[in-house]
Amino acid sequence: MPALPKSSFLRALVAFAAACAFSTVAAAAPPPAPDADARLTSTARLLAGAETDYAMHERIAALESWQAHRTALAPKWERLQRERLSVIETWRNQVLGSDISTCRTMLYPFSGPDFLNAYLLFPRCDTYVLFGLEAPGTVPQLESLSADEAGLFLKDMRVALTDFLERNYFITSRMAKQLHTPRLKGVLPLMLASMGLVDVRILSVEPFDLGPGSEAARRAGRRAQGVKITFSHAQVAKPQTLYYLSLDATDRALAANPEFLPFLAQFGSSVTFLKSASYLLQATSSPARARCCSTRPTCWSRTTPASRTATCAIAVSRCASSAATRGRSATSTTATSTTLPPPIAPAARWRNCHSRSAITGRTAAPA
C-alpha cells in the first residue's frame, strides 16, 4: 500500500483512533450531536496535529511551525496506537463486555492529563472525574499567537507529550517542569490534544472548584483548582462531562478540601481506574487511605509492577456488591501472573469487588 500523504495520514489516524473507542458498540444511528464550540474543537485538533477547517485558525495551520508539529506527532501517535492502545482495546473488548456501555461515572485518581486511556477503556460514561497534583491550566488562545510564539508553544507541547507518546503514561517529576514553562501551564492543553485525536467535539470549557470553603479549610492548605469540560462524540448519543481537579489527596492535605469526598459521593456507584501511581495507596500517608475509592464510589482497582516485568499495568474493577465489609474481599482474574502487594489498610472499609486486570505494554529487563 503506498504511503499516505501526511495530511491524509493524520485524518486516517484520527478516524482510526476514534473508531477504536467504539468498536464494541452496535452500529445504531445516534441522534445528532449537540452543537460544538468551533474554536475549542479546532484548538484540540491543532494541538493533536490534526487538520481543521475553522476559519480563525487558518493562519496557525499554515505556519511552518504547525506543519512541523503535525509531521513530528503523526508517527508517534501511530506508534502509540499500534503498540499500546490497540493492545488495550483488544483486552477491553474481550474482558469488559457490557460494562463499557453501562458506565455512568469513571473515577481516575492520580490521572494527570491522561484522558486518552480512560476514554479508550470506557468511552460511554456520563462523567469522568480525574484528579492529580498538576494545575488545570487554560485553553491556549492559538489565534492570538504570533508565528514565533506559536512555534515555541507547540514545541513545549511536544516536549510535554514525549513520555506519554513513548510510554503511555506521564511522569510527575518531569511534568513539574514541562507544564510550567512561560507558555505552557497545566494539563488542559494535553487533555485537549487527546480529545482532538479521538475526534471529540468540545462543547464548553470552564473553571471549576469545590466551593468557597471555610476559613479553617483555607488556612489548612492549598485549595483545589479545577476545570470542567463538556464534550460529545458522533457515536455517543449524549453530552459527556470531564472534571479535572488539582489537589493533594493525602489525609493531611484533604483538610484543605473537605468538600472533595462529598463531591465524589454525589456520583454514586462508579468505575475506578488506576493505571499508574498505584503505590501511593500503600504509603504511610496514603491518599485519604483510598477513601475516594472505598467510601462512596463502589468500585476499586489497583495495579502492580508485576515484578518489574511490565512498564504499564491496567486494572479495572467492577463492584459485585454494594454492602460495605470489613477487610478486603475480592476475586481477581489477571492476564498474567503477578504478585499483589499486601492489603492497603486492613481496618479500612472496602466494598466486595470483582477485579479484572490486564498487563499491557513492553516487557522491561529487570532493574
Stockholm file with secondary structure:
# STOCKHOLM 1.0

chainA/1-367         MPALPKSSFLRALVAFAAACAFSTVAAAAPPPAPDADARLTSTARLLAGAETDYAMHERIAALESWQAHRTALAPKWERLQRERLSVIETWRNQVLGSDISTCRTMLYPFSGPDFLNAYLLFPRCDTYVLFGLEAPGTVPQLESLSADEAGLFLKDMRVALTDFLERNYFITSRMAKQLHTPRLKGVLPLMLASMGLVDVRILSVEPFDLGPGSEAARRAGRRAQGVKITFSHAQVAKPQTLYYLSLDATDRALAANPEFLPFLAQFGSSVTFLKSASYLLQATSSPARARCCSTRPTCWSRTTPASRTATCAIAVSRCASSAATRGRSATSTTATSTTLPPPIAPAARWRNCHSRSAITGRTAAPA
#=GR chainA/1-367 SS CCCCCHHHHHHHHHHHHHHHHTTTSCCCCCCCCCCCCHHHHHHHHHHHTCCCCCGGGHHHHHSHHHHHHHHHHHHHHHHHIIIIIHHHHHHHHHHTTTHHHHCCEEEEETCTTCHHHHHHHCTTCSEEEEEESSCCCCCCCGGGCCHHHHHHHHHHHHHHHHHHHHHSSCCHHHHHHHTBSSSCBSSHHHHHHHHHHTTCEEEEEEEECSCSCCHHHHHHSCCCEEEEEEEECTTSSSCEEEEEEECCCSTTGGGGCTTHHHHHHTTCSCEEEECSCGGGGGSTTCGGGGHHHHTSSCCCCCCCCGGGTEEEEEEEEEEEEEEEEESCCEEEEESSCCCCCCCSCTTSEEEEEEEEEEEEEEECCCC
#=GC SS_cons         CCCCCHHHHHHHHHHHHHHHHTTTSCCCCCCCCCCCCHHHHHHHHHHHTCCCCCGGGHHHHHSHHHHHHHHHHHHHHHHHIIIIIHHHHHHHHHHTTTHHHHCCEEEEETCTTCHHHHHHHCTTCSEEEEEESSCCCCCCCGGGCCHHHHHHHHHHHHHHHHHHHHHSSCCHHHHHHHTBSSSCBSSHHHHHHHHHHTTCEEEEEEEECSCSCCHHHHHHSCCCEEEEEEEECTTSSSCEEEEEEECCCSTTGGGGCTTHHHHHHTTCSCEEEECSCGGGGGSTTCGGGGHHHHTSSCCCCCCCCGGGTEEEEEEEEEEEEEEEEESCCEEEEESSCCCCCCCSCTTSEEEEEEEEEEEEEEECCCC
//
